[in-house]
Amino acid sequence: MEELKYILKCFCFTALLIVLMQVKVGGTSMEEHSFRWLRSSTVSEYIQSAAAGGAMALRSLGKTLKDGVENTVSGFQEGAHQKAIR
């Protein structure tokens, strides 16, 4: 029963937050203000640069793994071809 109460509290809090974010201040909603602030804050810029570095590292790792697997497979195929010729 406690779990259900927790879920209902979270749902009510989320619904209230969504409604409050739609309040307009100065012609734009609070949601637009917070979105603009999140996009221009230094923390988000730092996180974006870290994410870009991580994506670059993953891309490099994927290429290295792909090249390694291709070289290994081609080595096995050449070895099998050499045995078939003999």
N, C-alpha and C positions, 0 to 999 in steps of 0.2 A: 504494500500500500504506500510505503514511503517513496518508492520509485515513481509511482504514478503522480504523487504530489510534486515531486521534483520536476517531472516532465511538464506538468501543468504550469508550474511557476516559470519554468524556462520559456514555455510557449507564450504566456501572458507578458513576460518581460520583452520578448522578441516582438510581439505584436505592438506593444506600446512604443518600443523604440522605432519601429517602422513608421508608425503614425506620426511620432514627433519629428522624424527626419523629413517629413513632407511639409512642415511648417515653413512658410516663405519669410525670409528676412532680407529686406533690400531688393526685392524683385527676384531673388533666386532662393531655392529651397536649401535647408540645412544639409541635405544630402549632397547637393552640388557644391556647397561651401567645403564640406569635409572631403569630398572627392578631390577638389582642386588643391586643398591643403596637403592631402596625402601624396598627390602627384608632384608637388613642388618642395616637399620637405627634404632635408638633407639625409634623414634616416632612409627614406625610400630610395634616394639616389644611391646610397651606399649598398642597400640590399639589391638594387637593380644591377650594379656593377659586379657584386659578388655572384649573382645568378648568371650573369653573362659569362664570367670566368668559369663557373662550374659547367655551363653548357659547352663552352669551348673545350674544356678538359674532357668531357664525355664524348664529344665529337672526335677528338684526337684519339682517345682510347678505343672507340669503335673502329676507326680507320686502322689503327695498329693491330687490333685483334683480327679484323677482316683480312688484312695483308698476311698476317701470320698463318691464318687458317688456309688461305689460298696457296701459300708457299708449301705448307705441309701436305695438302691434298695433291698438289701437282707433283711433289716429290714422291708420294706413294704411287701415283699413276705412272710416273716414269719408271719406277722400280718394278712395277707389275708388267709394264710393257717390255722392259729389258728381259725379264724372266720368260715371257711368252715367246720372245724371239729365239732364245737359246733352246 
